[in-house]
């Protein structure tokens, strides 16, 4: 995984990051965006475009937000609430559209 979306994205969903992503690897849940860990090419465009400063290179995620590394990957690797199959490798966020759900940790997250 190259880039990770952290806590500051929850309930913001500005989508400026999506406009900068050349490989269309930023997907929308219900409360936040998620970067596909294998589709991301680590160009850094999303990090620079994010007005909430919510995107980090994986090695730079603050210690108190390490759980978001797990949750970003879980968004694609495990079935989300109400779904029977994981998203896996969807092949682009634009074609898939908003997913509309988050992993339980993000769905229930309170600041």
C-alpha positions, 0 to 999 in steps of 0.5 A, a space after each residue: 500500500 502506498 497512500 492511506 486515508 486517515 481520520 481527517 477524511 471522515 465526514 468530509 469527502 471533498 473528492 479533490 483527491 479523486 480529481 488528481 488521481 491518474 489511476 482512479 484508485 480512490 473509492 468512496 464509502 459512506 463516511 470517507 474515501 479509501 485508496 486501493 492498496 495495489 492500484 495506487 502508484 504512489 504519485 502523491 497527487 492525492 496527498 497534495 490535493 487533499 484540503 483536509 490533509 487526510 492522506 499519508 504515505 503508509 510509512 508516515 501515518 501518525 501512530 494514533 491513526 495506524 488503524 486506518 492503514 488496516 481499515 483502508 485495506 479491509 475496505 477492499 479485502 473483506 466483505 463490507 456490511 450488507 455485501 457478501 463478497 469483498 470489493 477486491 480489485 474493482 478496476 477503477 472508482 469512476 466505473 464502480 461509483 460510490 460504494 456507500 458503506 464503510 468497514 465497521 470501525 469507520 462506520 462507528 468512529 467517533 472523534 
